[in-house]
Amino acid sequence: MTSPESRQRFLLSLLTLTIAACGAKPGETNSEHVAAGAQAPLEGHAHVLPGRPVIPGIEVLLSDSLHLVKDRSVALITNHTGIDRAGTLSIDLLFRHPDVRLVALFSPEHGIRGEVPGGLGVQSTRDPETHLPIHSLYGETRKPTAGMLAGIEILLFDIQDIGARYYTYVSTMALAMEAAGEAGIPFVVLDRPNPLGGVRVQGNILEPDFASFVGMYPVPMRHGMTPGELARMIAGEFGVAADLVVAPAQGWRRGASFDQTGLPWVAPSPNMPDLESALHYPGTCLFEGTNLSVGRGTSAPFRQVGAPWLDGEALALRMNAKGLPGVRFEATTFLPVDPSDRKFPGDEVHGVRVVSTGEGYDPTRTAVALLVESHRLSGGRWQWRADHFDRLAGTDALRLGIENGAAAAELTAAWEARLGEFEVRREPYLLYR
């Protein structure tokens, strides 16, 4: 545990980093380095400014704010997505740095190298490269224990999030923040861009009664925030006390998606191979709570939905007739090979491919319409994984409404007002413009 004098010095460092790295006056959140201008770009038309590449938080920490970790015993929560612009792991950057004492690692779901299938526990072990202990935060323990944090003077978090509520890395971050606060250890988020951009906020808001490790807080399905911004909101709105600082991703603008950052894409989890799958994930992930396949075990997970009994042609026809903005549907057949959800291995699966075509695409509303029509076409073969679906949906109202024959528009009618309230609530915690 750090001394009161050490914590006071750290808190002064927090203010210095927040102001200097973000280029803002005290009390402001928009930054010259981060925003690169006062007006957010139009959605879908943002770009990395010439000569101003996006620089991830790990590089900001080591180049501008080394004093935060210099000569301290440091622990790092990370996985294979924690890299610099050249693709070097943050583990190696910190371990090899002469002024940093990296003494322990913490692993989220999928393991430190991102190779463990979703839902399977991760074992505590030792890193073969650095020989450092790796404490699992996705097994019997999901919150760092006092024993794990013994001797640690600062705890870092560096993981690429996907931008959807139901992704466990942010839950790992929140619980680690809480543990760090209880131990009196400073917590630093090495920030990274939201791969889906930070402008659009979509879907419903989680109801507190349905909070779980796949969605802990009342945020939308697509929240439009970076890990650092979410950490600030978790501390400011949801009662997690921590000595928190965010090393920002310099040069990122809210309207920029990941393919506009110049950063290398590394699949954050085994079934998130590319940005196209990530784009559809805030919607199609809801099908994980049914007996339909989302394409796990194929080259296009979360971009297609189906079942052996489903009539893909009829489903595509019904969906295209709705005229949903920014999306079209193509009948498809796919063959899951060793799917991690164990749905239809080796069977021909019929359904639809979801294709984004333009600016107005909302994967969450699209998924609700697709759930309604898939449910109707499946008849008695449809099955819910009710508890899991409700955890993902953040409510049981969506499932019950579909069962009772409600139309998609009726099921999503209340979303807009609550999204507006959320956008107002999140505003003080935003770091980028």
C-alpha positions in Angstrom: 0.0 0.0 0.0 1.4 3.4 -0.8 2.0 6.0 1.9 -0.2 9.2 2.2 2.8 11.3 0.9 3.3 9.0 -2.1 -0.4 9.1 -2.9 -0.4 12.9 -2.7 2.5 13.1 -5.1 0.7 10.7 -7.4 -2.5 12.8 -7.4 -0.5 15.8 -8.3 0.9 13.8 -11.2 -2.6 12.8 -12.3 -3.5 16.5 -12.7 -0.3 17.1 -14.6 -0.8 14.2 -17.0 -4.5 15.0 -17.5 -3.8 18.6 -18.3 -0.5 18.2 -20.2 -1.4 15.1 -22.2 -4.8 16.3 -23.1 -3.8 19.9 -23.6 -6.7 21.2 -21.6 -7.1 23.8 -18.9 -8.1 22.6 -15.5 -11.8 21.5 -15.6 -11.9 21.0 -19.3 -11.9 17.6 -21.0 -11.3 18.4 -24.7 -7.7 18.3 -25.7 -5.5 19.9 -28.4 -3.6 16.6 -28.7 -6.7 14.4 -28.7 -9.3 16.6 -30.4 -7.1 18.3 -32.9 -9.8 20.9 -33.4 -12.9 22.2 -31.7 -15.6 20.6 -33.9 -16.2 16.9 -34.1 -16.0 15.5 -37.7 -19.1 14.2 -39.5 -19.9 10.6 -38.7 -18.2 8.3 -41.1 -16.0 11.0 -42.5 -13.3 11.4 -39.8 -9.7 10.8 -40.6 -6.3 10.8 -39.0 -4.9 14.2 -39.6 -1.7 14.2 -41.7 1.4 14.1 -39.5 -0.8 13.3 -36.4 -1.1 9.6 -36.0 -3.0 8.1 -33.2 -0.6 7.2 -30.3 -1.8 4.6 -27.8 -1.7 5.3 -24.1 1.3 3.0 -23.5 3.5 5.2 -25.6 2.1 8.4 -24.0 3.0 6.9 -20.6 6.5 6.0 -21.5 7.3 9.2 -23.5 5.5 11.9 -21.5 4.7 10.5 -18.1 7.4 8.1 -17.1 7.5 9.7 -13.7 4.3 7.9 -12.8 6.0 4.5 -13.0 9.6 5.3 -12.6 11.3 3.1 -10.0 8.0 1.7 -8.8 6.8 -1.9 -8.6 4.3 -2.1 -11.4 1.6 -4.6 -12.3 -0.1 -4.7 -15.7 -3.6 -6.0 -16.6 -3.3 -6.8 -20.3 -3.5 -9.3 -23.2 -2.2 -9.6 -26.7 -4.0 -6.3 -27.7 -1.8 -4.2 -25.4 0.7 -3.1 -28.1 2.4 0.0 -29.4 2.1 1.3 -33.0 4.9 -1.1 -34.1 3.1 -4.1 -32.6 5.4 -4.5 -29.6 3.6 -5.8 -26.5 3.2 -3.4 -23.6 4.5 -6.3 -21.5 7.8 -6.2 -23.3 8.0 -2.4 -23.4 7.6 -2.1 -19.6 9.7 -5.2 -18.8 12.6 -4.0 -20.8 12.5 -0.4 -19.7 15.4 0.4 -17.4 13.4 2.7 -15.2 10.3 0.4 -14.7 10.0 -2.6 -12.4 7.3 -4.7 -13.9 6.7 -7.4 -11.3 3.3 -9.0 -12.1 0.7 -9.5 -14.9 -3.0 -10.0 -14.7 -5.0 -11.8 -17.4 -8.6 -11.2 -18.5 -11.0 -13.5 -20.4 -9.3 -15.4 -23.3 -5.9 -15.3 -21.6 -2.9 -13.1 -21.8 -2.3 -14.2 -25.4 -6.0 -14.2 -26.4 -6.2 -17.8 -27.3 -8.7 -19.2 -24.7 -12.2 -19.7 -26.1 -14.9 -17.5 -24.7 -16.4 -18.5 -21.4 -13.6 -20.9 -20.4 -11.7 -20.2 -17.3 -8.2 -18.8 -17.5 -5.5 -20.4 -15.3 -3.0 -18.4 -13.3 0.5 -19.3 -14.5 3.9 -17.8 -15.3 4.8 -15.9 -18.5 7.3 -18.0 -20.5 9.0 -14.9 -21.8 9.4 -12.7 -18.8 8.9 -15.4 -16.1 6.6 -13.0 -14.3 3.5 -14.4 -12.5 0.2 -14.1 -14.4 -2.8 -13.8 -12.1 -6.0 -14.9 -13.7 -9.0 -12.5 -13.5 -11.3 -14.9 -15.3 -11.6 -17.9 -13.2 -12.3 -18.4 -9.5 -11.1 -14.8 -9.0 -12.3 -11.9 -11.1 -11.2 -9.1 -8.8 -7.5 -8.8 -7.7 -7.1 -10.0 -4.2 -5.0 -8.3 -1.5 -2.5 -11.1 -1.8 -2.2 -10.5 -5.6 -1.6 -6.8 -5.0 0.9 -7.2 -2.2 4.0 -5.2 -2.9 2.4 -3.5 -6.0 2.8 0.3 -6.1 0.9 1.1 -9.2 -1.6 -0.9 -11.3 -1.9 -0.4 -15.1 -4.6 -1.4 -17.5 -3.9 -1.8 -21.3 -6.5 -3.8 -23.3 -8.3 -3.0 -26.5 -12.0 -2.9 -25.9 -14.6 -3.5 -28.6 -17.1 -0.7 -27.9 -20.1 -2.9 -26.8 -21.6 -3.2 -23.3 -21.3 -7.0 -23.3 -17.6 -7.4 -23.4 -15.9 -8.5 -20.2 -12.7 -6.5 -20.5 -14.4 -3.4 -19.1 -15.8 -5.4 -16.2 -12.3 -6.6 -15.5 -11.1 -3.0 -15.5 -13.9 -1.9 -13.1 -13.2 -4.6 -10.6 -9.5 -4.0 -10.7 -10.1 -0.3 -10.2 -12.2 -1.1 -7.1 -9.4 -3.4 -5.7 -6.7 -0.8 -6.4 -8.8 1.8 -4.6 -9.3 -0.5 -1.6 -5.6 -1.2 -1.5 -4.6 2.5 -1.9 -2.8 1.7 -5.1 -3.0 4.2 -8.1 -4.8 2.9 -11.2 -3.7 4.0 -14.7 -5.7 3.3 -17.8 -3.5 3.3 -20.9 -6.2 4.3 -23.3 -7.0 3.1 -26.8 -9.6 4.2 -29.4 -13.1 2.8 -29.4 -13.0 0.8 -32.7 -16.6 1.7 -33.5 -16.0 5.4 -33.0 -17.2 7.6 -30.2 -20.1 9.5 -31.8 -22.9 7.0 -32.1 -24.6 5.7 -29.0 -27.1 2.9 -29.7 -29.3 0.3 -28.1 -31.0 0.0 -24.7 -29.7 1.0 -21.3 -29.0 -2.0 -18.9 -31.4 -2.2 -16.0 -29.6 -2.6 -12.7 -31.4 -5.9 -11.8 -29.7 -7.5 -14.8 -26.2 -6.4 -14.1 -23.6 -9.1 -14.4 -20.0 -9.6 -15.5 -21.0 -9.3 -19.1 -22.6 -5.9 -18.4 -22.1 -4.3 -15.0 -23.4 -0.7 -15.4 -26.4 1.2 -17.0 -24.7 2.0 -20.3 -26.0 1.3 -23.8 -25.3 -1.7 -26.0 -23.0 0.6 -28.1 -21.7 3.2 -25.7 -19.3 5.2 -27.8 -16.6 5.5 -25.1 -13.0 4.5 -24.7 -11.8 2.4 -21.8 -10.4 5.5 -20.2 -13.6 7.4 -20.5 -15.6 4.5 -19.1 -13.2 4.3 -16.2 -13.8 8.0 -15.5 -17.5 7.5 -15.7 -17.4 4.4 -13.5 -15.5 6.4 -10.8 -17.7 9.5 -11.2 -21.1 7.9 -11.5 -21.1 4.4 -10.2 -19.3 4.7 -6.9 -15.9 3.0 -7.6 -13.3 5.0 -5.7 -9.8 4.9 -7.1 -6.8 7.1 -7.6 -7.4 7.1 -11.4 -5.5 8.6 -14.3 -5.9 8.1 -18.0 -3.0 8.2 -20.4 -4.9 9.3 -23.5 -4.7 7.9 -27.0 -3.3 11.1 -28.6 -4.6 12.1 -31.9 -7.9 10.2 -31.8 -11.1 11.9 -32.7 -14.5 10.7 -31.7 -15.7 10.2 -35.3 -12.8 8.0 -36.3 -13.3 4.2 -36.4 -10.4 1.9 -35.9 -9.5 1.6 -39.6 -8.9 5.4 -39.6 -6.4 5.4 -36.7 -3.4 3.8 -38.5 -3.0 1.4 -35.6 -2.6 -2.4 -36.2 -5.8 -4.4 -35.7 -5.3 -7.4 -33.4 -8.4 -9.6 -32.9 -9.4 -8.7 -29.3 -11.0 -12.2 -28.9 -10.9 -15.4 -31.0 -14.3 -14.6 -32.7 -13.6 -11.0 -33.4 -11.3 -11.3 -36.4 -11.9 -8.0 -38.0 -13.6 -4.6 -37.8 -16.6 -5.8 -39.8 -17.5 -8.4 -37.2 -17.0 -5.8 -34.5 -19.4 -3.4 -36.2 -22.3 -6.0 -36.1 -21.4 -7.4 -32.7 -23.5 -4.9 -30.5 -26.6 -6.3 -32.3 -26.0 -9.9 -33.4 -24.4 -10.8 -30.0 -28.0 -10.9 -28.7 -28.4 -14.2 -30.7 -25.9 -15.8 -28.3 -28.9 -16.0 -25.9 -30.9 -18.2 -28.4 -30.3 -21.5 -30.1 -29.3 -19.8 -33.4 -25.7 -19.6 -34.5 -23.9 -16.3 -34.9 -21.3 -17.8 -37.2 -18.8 -18.9 -34.6 -16.5 -21.5 -36.2 -16.6 -19.6 -39.5 -14.6 -16.8 -41.1 -17.5 -14.3 -40.5 -18.6 -14.5 -36.9 -21.3 -12.1 -35.8 -21.8 -11.1 -39.5 -24.3 -13.9 -40.1 -27.1 -15.6 -38.2 -28.8 -18.9 -38.9 -30.0 -22.4 -38.0 -30.3 -25.7 -40.0 -34.1 -25.3 -40.1 -34.2 -21.6 -41.0 -35.3 -20.5 -44.5 -32.6 -17.9 -45.3 -34.3 -16.7 -48.5 -37.5 -16.0 -46.7 -35.7 -14.3 -43.8 -33.7 -12.1 -46.2 -36.8 -11.2 -48.1 -38.7 -10.2 -44.9 -35.7 -8.2 -43.5 -35.0 -6.3 -46.8 -38.7 -5.4 -47.1 -38.4 -3.4 -43.9 -36.1 -0.9 -45.5 -33.9 -0.5 -42.5 -31.3 2.3 -43.0 -27.7 1.4 -43.9 -28.1 -2.4 -44.1 -29.1 -5.2 -46.4 -29.5 -8.9 -45.9 -28.3 -11.7 -48.1 -29.4 -15.3 -47.8 -26.5 -17.5 -46.9 -25.4 -21.0 -45.9 -22.4 -21.7 -43.6 -20.8 -24.6 -41.9 -19.5 -24.1 -38.4 -16.2 -25.9 -37.7 -15.5 -26.6 -34.0 -17.6 -23.6 -32.9 -16.9 -22.4 -29.4 -20.6 -22.1 -28.6 -21.1 -25.8 -29.8 -24.0 -24.8 -32.0 -24.4 -27.0 -35.1 -20.8 -28.2 -35.5 -20.4 -29.7 -39.0 -24.0 -28.9 -40.0 -25.3 -26.8 -42.8 -26.7 -23.6 -41.3 -29.1 -21.5 -43.3 -29.8 -17.9 -42.5 -28.7 -14.3 -43.5 -25.6 -12.3 -43.8 -25.9 -8.8 -42.5 -24.2 -6.3 -44.7 -23.6 -2.6 -43.6 -24.2 -0.3 -46.6 -24.3 3.3 -45.2 -24.3 5.9 -42.5 -27.6 5.1 -40.8 -26.9 1.5 -39.8 -27.9 0.7 -36.2 -26.8 -2.8 -35.4 -28.9 -2.9 -32.2 -32.2 -2.0 -33.7 -31.4 -4.2 -36.7 -30.8 -7.1 -34.4 -34.1 -6.6 -32.7 -36.0 -6.7 -36.0 -33.9 -9.8 -37.0 -34.8 -11.5 -33.7 -38.5 -10.9 -34.3 -38.5 -12.3 -37.8 -36.2 -15.3 -36.9 -38.5 -16.1 -34.0 -41.5 -16.1 -36.3 -39.9 -18.2 -38.9 -38.5 -20.7 -36.4 -41.8 -21.6 -34.9 -41.5 -24.4 -32.3 -37.8 -24.9 -33.0 -36.9 -21.6 -31.4 -35.3 -21.8 -28.0 -34.2 -19.1 -25.6 -31.2 -19.3 -23.3 -33.2 -17.1 -21.2 -30.9 -16.1 -18.4 -28.0 -15.4 -20.8 -30.2 -13.5 -23.2 -31.5 -11.3 -20.4 -28.0 -10.6 -19.2 -27.0 -9.5 -22.7 -30.2 -7.5 -23.3 -29.9 -6.0 -19.8 -33.6 -6.6 -19.3 -36.2 -9.4 -19.7 -38.6 -7.0 -21.5 -37.1 -7.7 -24.9 -37.4 -11.4 -24.6 -40.9 -11.3 -23.2 -42.0 -8.8 -25.8 -40.8 -11.0 -28.7 -42.6 -14.0 -27.1 -45.8 -11.9 -27.0 -45.6 -11.0 -30.7 -44.5 -7.3 -30.3 -43.2 -5.6 -33.4 -39.6 -4.4 -33.4 -40.6 -0.7 -33.4 -42.7 -1.3 -30.3 -39.8 -3.1 -28.5 -37.3 -0.2 -29.2 -39.7 2.8 -28.8 -38.4 3.8 -25.4 -34.7 3.6 -26.3 -34.2 7.1 -27.8 -35.2 9.1 -24.7 -32.9 7.1 -22.4 -30.0 7.3 -24.9 -30.3 11.1 -24.8 -30.2 11.0 -21.0 -27.1 8.8 -21.1 -25.3 11.1 -23.5 -25.8 14.0 -21.1 -24.6 11.9 -18.2 -21.4 10.7 -20.0 -20.4 14.2 -21.3 -18.3 15.3 -18.3 -16.2 12.1 -18.7 -15.3 12.4 -22.4 -11.6 13.0 -23.2 -11.9 13.4 -27.0 -13.8 15.6 -29.4 
